[in-house]
Structures are given as C-alpha cells and as structure tokens.
Amino acid sequence: MIDIPFPKTGRKRIREYPLDHKNIPLVLKVFGGLCVLMGLSVVVFSSLHLSFFTELIRLWLHPENSKTTIIIYAIMLVCLAFLVITPTLLGIRLLMNRRRHAALLVNSLIGIVIVTALCDVMLFG
C-alpha cells in the first residue's frame, strides 16, 4: 500500500493498488499487438456477417422460415461486436502498460469466443 498526501489537508490516503512502473516484457508487447490485429481482423468478418444478417431479415418475412435462426444469428452478431472491442481494448491496455484488469478481459474474451463458436456450430453445422 502507498501513502499519498491529500493536497490541502496533509492527511494521507491509502491507495490499494500500487502503480505499475515496471517495464512491460516483450512477450506482452507482442501479445498486445496481436490482440489489436485480431480485433481489426474481426471487423472484416463482422461486416460480412452483417450483410448475411440483412438477408436473413428478408427471409424472416416468409412464414415457413424459423425464427430461431434469426435469434441465434443476432446473438452471434452481438458476440462478434464484443470480439471487436475486447481484444482491441486488451491490446491497447497491454501496450500502454496498464495491466490491472487484463485477466478480467482475457476471461471475458474466452467466454465470448466459446459462445460465438457454439452459435457458429448451431447455424452452419
């Protein structure tokens, strides 16, 4: 814990998490750069899925088509949106040496990838 004096009163407050002034290892810099590239590559695939989703909306107007497919596809598009945001945010935070919530972002990224893979299997077999 670090004691930091208040500017006017001189009392000390305690910061629970010390600032990380150590240099970031090269492996984490490379991983951060790869995370940013992954986030940017998912943008391309998300735009392709968005064009397919507009086709599914047109097919939804026909009564013989299943509504479950549309719902699963919508869930997959939301997960793909998070797959754009999460690795990009993780990579930027790692490159800037702000590793405080990196484990939380990685765990959420794993969950999002699993849900996206399950939706992909349900839709395309």
C-alpha atoms as an extended CHARMM CRD file, in Angstrom:
* protein
*
       125  EXT
         1         1  MET       CA              0.0000000000        0.0000000000        0.0000000000  PROA      1               0.0000000000
         2         2  ILE       CA              1.1640000000        3.5090000000       -0.7770000000  PROA      2               0.0000000000
         3         3  ASP       CA              0.5350000000        6.6160000000        1.3160000000  PROA      3               0.0000000000
         4         4  ILE       CA             -0.3870000000        9.6470000000       -0.7830000000  PROA      4               0.0000000000
         5         5  PRO       CA             -0.9340000000       13.0110000000        0.9600000000  PROA      5               0.0000000000
         6         6  PHE       CA             -4.0820000000       14.9910000000        0.2010000000  PROA      6               0.0000000000
         7         7  PRO       CA             -3.2020000000       18.3240000000       -1.4340000000  PROA      7               0.0000000000
         8         8  LYS       CA             -4.7880000000       20.7160000000        1.1190000000  PROA      8               0.0000000000
         9         9  THR       CA             -5.1700000000       18.8570000000        4.3950000000  PROA      9               0.0000000000
        10        10  GLY       CA             -1.9030000000       16.9500000000        4.5190000000  PROA      10              0.0000000000
        11        11  ARG       CA             -3.7130000000       13.7890000000        5.6310000000  PROA      11              0.0000000000
        12        12  LYS       CA             -2.6940000000       10.6130000000        3.9650000000  PROA      12              0.0000000000
        13        13  ARG       CA             -4.9220000000        8.3770000000        1.9310000000  PROA      13              0.0000000000
        14        14  ILE       CA             -4.0050000000        4.8340000000        1.1040000000  PROA      14              0.0000000000
        15        15  ARG       CA             -4.0140000000        3.6110000000       -2.4680000000  PROA      15              0.0000000000
        16        16  GLU       CA             -4.8450000000       -0.0780000000       -2.5320000000  PROA      16              0.0000000000
        17        17  TYR       CA             -3.1290000000       -0.8930000000       -5.8040000000  PROA      17              0.0000000000
        18        18  PRO       CA              0.3560000000        0.4500000000       -6.4020000000  PROA      18              0.0000000000
        19        19  LEU       CA              1.0970000000        1.9240000000       -9.8030000000  PROA      19              0.0000000000
        20        20  ASP       CA              2.9760000000       -0.4090000000      -12.1080000000  PROA      20              0.0000000000
        21        21  HSD       CA              6.1530000000        1.4110000000      -13.1320000000  PROA      21              0.0000000000
        22        22  LYS       CA              7.9770000000       -1.6970000000      -14.3100000000  PROA      22              0.0000000000
        23        23  ASN       CA              8.6880000000       -2.1110000000      -17.9810000000  PROA      23              0.0000000000
        24        24  ILE       CA              6.3800000000       -4.4840000000      -19.7690000000  PROA      24              0.0000000000
        25        25  PRO       CA              8.0090000000       -7.6860000000      -21.0740000000  PROA      25              0.0000000000
        26        26  LEU       CA              8.4840000000       -8.0800000000      -24.8120000000  PROA      26              0.0000000000
        27        27  VAL       CA              6.1570000000      -11.0990000000      -24.8810000000  PROA      27              0.0000000000
        28        28  LEU       CA              3.2730000000       -8.9910000000      -23.5560000000  PROA      28              0.0000000000
        29        29  LYS       CA              4.0090000000       -6.2480000000      -26.1030000000  PROA      29              0.0000000000
        30        30  VAL       CA              3.8470000000       -8.7870000000      -28.9250000000  PROA      30              0.0000000000
        31        31  PHE       CA              0.6520000000      -10.2850000000      -27.4640000000  PROA      31              0.0000000000
        32        32  GLY       CA             -0.8730000000       -6.7930000000      -27.1980000000  PROA      32              0.0000000000
        33        33  GLY       CA             -0.0430000000       -6.0590000000      -30.8260000000  PROA      33              0.0000000000
        34        34  LEU       CA             -1.5450000000       -9.3800000000      -31.9080000000  PROA      34              0.0000000000
        35        35  CYS       CA             -4.6990000000       -8.6100000000      -29.9000000000  PROA      35              0.0000000000
        36        36  VAL       CA             -5.0970000000       -5.2890000000      -31.7170000000  PROA      36              0.0000000000
        37        37  LEU       CA             -4.6230000000       -7.0520000000      -35.0720000000  PROA      37              0.0000000000
        38        38  MET       CA             -7.1750000000       -9.6900000000      -34.0770000000  PROA      38              0.0000000000
        39        39  GLY       CA             -9.7180000000       -7.0220000000      -33.1890000000  PROA      39              0.0000000000
        40        40  LEU       CA             -9.2000000000       -5.3080000000      -36.5280000000  PROA      40              0.0000000000
        41        41  SER       CA             -9.4780000000       -8.5710000000      -38.4650000000  PROA      41              0.0000000000
        42        42  VAL       CA            -12.7610000000       -9.4250000000      -36.7560000000  PROA      42              0.0000000000
        43        43  VAL       CA            -14.1530000000       -6.1280000000      -38.1150000000  PROA      43              0.0000000000
        44        44  VAL       CA            -13.8850000000       -7.5520000000      -41.6430000000  PROA      44              0.0000000000
        45        45  PHE       CA            -15.6420000000      -10.7960000000      -40.7460000000  PROA      45              0.0000000000
        46        46  SER       CA            -18.3170000000       -8.9480000000      -38.7600000000  PROA      46              0.0000000000
        47        47  SER       CA            -19.1420000000       -6.8150000000      -41.7800000000  PROA      47              0.0000000000
        48        48  LEU       CA            -19.6020000000       -9.9940000000      -43.8400000000  PROA      48              0.0000000000
        49        49  HSD       CA            -21.8940000000      -11.4440000000      -41.1850000000  PROA      49              0.0000000000
        50        50  LEU       CA            -23.8560000000       -8.1990000000      -41.0790000000  PROA      50              0.0000000000
        51        51  SER       CA            -24.5460000000       -8.4490000000      -44.8070000000  PROA      51              0.0000000000
        52        52  PHE       CA            -25.7460000000      -12.0440000000      -44.3180000000  PROA      52              0.0000000000
        53        53  PHE       CA            -27.9370000000      -10.8790000000      -41.4320000000  PROA      53              0.0000000000
        54        54  THR       CA            -29.7800000000       -8.4370000000      -43.6890000000  PROA      54              0.0000000000
        55        55  GLU       CA            -30.5610000000      -11.3490000000      -45.9880000000  PROA      55              0.0000000000
        56        56  LEU       CA            -31.9030000000      -13.3410000000      -43.0540000000  PROA      56              0.0000000000
        57        57  ILE       CA            -34.1390000000      -10.4520000000      -42.0540000000  PROA      57              0.0000000000
        58        58  ARG       CA            -35.6330000000      -10.5090000000      -45.5470000000  PROA      58              0.0000000000
        59        59  LEU       CA            -36.1460000000      -14.2560000000      -45.2690000000  PROA      59              0.0000000000
        60        60  TRP       CA            -37.7910000000      -13.7820000000      -41.8600000000  PROA      60              0.0000000000
        61        61  LEU       CA            -40.7830000000      -12.2490000000      -43.5690000000  PROA      61              0.0000000000
        62        62  HSD       CA            -41.6430000000      -15.6640000000      -45.0160000000  PROA      62              0.0000000000
        63        63  PRO       CA            -43.7250000000      -17.7070000000      -42.5510000000  PROA      63              0.0000000000
        64        64  GLU       CA            -42.0600000000      -21.0490000000      -43.3120000000  PROA      64              0.0000000000
        65        65  ASN       CA            -38.6330000000      -19.9230000000      -42.0770000000  PROA      65              0.0000000000
        66        66  SER       CA            -37.5160000000      -20.4970000000      -38.4780000000  PROA      66              0.0000000000
        67        67  LYS       CA            -37.2550000000      -17.5490000000      -36.1010000000  PROA      67              0.0000000000
        68        68  THR       CA            -34.6780000000      -19.4160000000      -34.0200000000  PROA      68              0.0000000000
        69        69  THR       CA            -32.0890000000      -18.9690000000      -36.7460000000  PROA      69              0.0000000000
        70        70  ILE       CA            -32.5710000000      -15.2070000000      -36.6710000000  PROA      70              0.0000000000
        71        71  ILE       CA            -32.2480000000      -15.1010000000      -32.8860000000  PROA      71              0.0000000000
        72        72  ILE       CA            -29.0680000000      -17.2220000000      -32.8690000000  PROA      72              0.0000000000
        73        73  TYR       CA            -27.6180000000      -15.0810000000      -35.6330000000  PROA      73              0.0000000000
        74        74  ALA       CA            -28.4020000000      -11.9090000000      -33.6650000000  PROA      74              0.0000000000
        75        75  ILE       CA            -26.6440000000      -13.3620000000      -30.5960000000  PROA      75              0.0000000000
        76        76  MET       CA            -23.6700000000      -14.2240000000      -32.7780000000  PROA      76              0.0000000000
        77        77  LEU       CA            -23.5170000000      -10.6620000000      -34.1390000000  PROA      77              0.0000000000
        78        78  VAL       CA            -23.5220000000       -9.2320000000      -30.6090000000  PROA      78              0.0000000000
        79        79  CYS       CA            -20.7000000000      -11.6080000000      -29.6580000000  PROA      79              0.0000000000
        80        80  LEU       CA            -18.7760000000      -10.5780000000      -32.7750000000  PROA      80              0.0000000000
        81        81  ALA       CA            -19.1780000000       -6.9330000000      -31.7650000000  PROA      81              0.0000000000
        82        82  PHE       CA            -17.6510000000       -7.7910000000      -28.3870000000  PROA      82              0.0000000000
        83        83  LEU       CA            -14.9100000000       -9.7120000000      -30.1950000000  PROA      83              0.0000000000
        84        84  VAL       CA            -14.0020000000       -6.4790000000      -31.9520000000  PROA      84              0.0000000000
        85        85  ILE       CA            -13.9620000000       -4.3890000000      -28.7750000000  PROA      85              0.0000000000
        86        86  THR       CA            -12.4300000000       -6.7510000000      -26.1980000000  PROA      86              0.0000000000
        87        87  PRO       CA             -9.1390000000       -7.7970000000      -27.8630000000  PROA      87              0.0000000000
        88        88  THR       CA             -8.5370000000       -4.2980000000      -29.1620000000  PROA      88              0.0000000000
        89        89  LEU       CA             -9.0400000000       -2.8650000000      -25.6780000000  PROA      89              0.0000000000
        90        90  LEU       CA             -6.8580000000       -5.5750000000      -24.1430000000  PROA      90              0.0000000000
        91        91  GLY       CA             -4.0830000000       -4.9830000000      -26.6780000000  PROA      91              0.0000000000
        92        92  ILE       CA             -4.1070000000       -1.2140000000      -26.1800000000  PROA      92              0.0000000000
        93        93  ARG       CA             -4.0640000000       -1.6090000000      -22.4030000000  PROA      93              0.0000000000
        94        94  LEU       CA             -1.1440000000       -4.0590000000      -22.5950000000  PROA      94              0.0000000000
        95        95  LEU       CA              0.8270000000       -1.8060000000      -24.9350000000  PROA      95              0.0000000000
        96        96  MET       CA              0.2690000000        1.1500000000      -22.5810000000  PROA      96              0.0000000000
        97        97  ASN       CA              1.3880000000       -0.9790000000      -19.5740000000  PROA      97              0.0000000000
        98        98  ARG       CA             -1.9880000000       -0.8530000000      -17.8270000000  PROA      98              0.0000000000
        99        99  ARG       CA             -2.4220000000       -4.4560000000      -16.7870000000  PROA      99              0.0000000000
       100       100  ARG       CA             -4.8570000000       -4.0160000000      -13.9100000000  PROA      100             0.0000000000
       101       101  HSD       CA             -7.9400000000       -5.6670000000      -15.4780000000  PROA      101             0.0000000000
       102       102  ALA       CA             -6.1390000000       -7.7900000000      -18.0780000000  PROA      102             0.0000000000
       103       103  ALA       CA             -7.2150000000      -11.0900000000      -16.5130000000  PROA      103             0.0000000000
       104       104  LEU       CA            -10.8580000000       -9.9990000000      -16.4920000000  PROA      104             0.0000000000
       105       105  LEU       CA            -10.6680000000       -9.0290000000      -20.1630000000  PROA      105             0.0000000000
       106       106  VAL       CA             -8.9840000000      -12.3170000000      -21.1170000000  PROA      106             0.0000000000
       107       107  ASN       CA            -11.5670000000      -14.3770000000      -19.2190000000  PROA      107             0.0000000000
       108       108  SER       CA            -14.4420000000      -12.4960000000      -20.8380000000  PROA      108             0.0000000000
       109       109  LEU       CA            -12.7470000000      -12.9330000000      -24.2180000000  PROA      109             0.0000000000
       110       110  ILE       CA            -12.6250000000      -16.7050000000      -23.6770000000  PROA      110             0.0000000000
       111       111  GLY       CA            -16.3350000000      -16.7820000000      -22.8480000000  PROA      111             0.0000000000
       112       112  ILE       CA            -17.2410000000      -14.6860000000      -25.8670000000  PROA      112             0.0000000000
       113       113  VAL       CA            -15.2130000000      -16.9320000000      -28.1830000000  PROA      113             0.0000000000
       114       114  ILE       CA            -16.9530000000      -20.0370000000      -26.7880000000  PROA      114             0.0000000000
       115       115  VAL       CA            -20.4260000000      -18.5370000000      -27.2630000000  PROA      115             0.0000000000
       116       116  THR       CA            -19.5360000000      -17.4060000000      -30.7900000000  PROA      116             0.0000000000
       117       117  ALA       CA            -18.2310000000      -20.8730000000      -31.6750000000  PROA      117             0.0000000000
       118       118  LEU       CA            -21.3990000000      -22.5030000000      -30.3220000000  PROA      118             0.0000000000
       119       119  CYS       CA            -23.5790000000      -20.1240000000      -32.3550000000  PROA      119             0.0000000000
       120       120  ASP       CA            -21.4810000000      -20.8610000000      -35.4310000000  PROA      120             0.0000000000
       121       121  VAL       CA            -21.9270000000      -24.6100000000      -34.9370000000  PROA      121             0.0000000000
       122       122  MET       CA            -25.6830000000      -24.2260000000      -34.4090000000  PROA      122             0.0000000000
       123       123  LEU       CA            -26.0610000000      -22.1290000000      -37.5530000000  PROA      123             0.0000000000
       124       124  PHE       CA            -23.6740000000      -23.6950000000      -40.0240000000  PROA      124             0.0000000000
       125       125  GLY       CA            -23.1800000000      -27.2220000000      -38.6730000000  PROA      125             0.0000000000
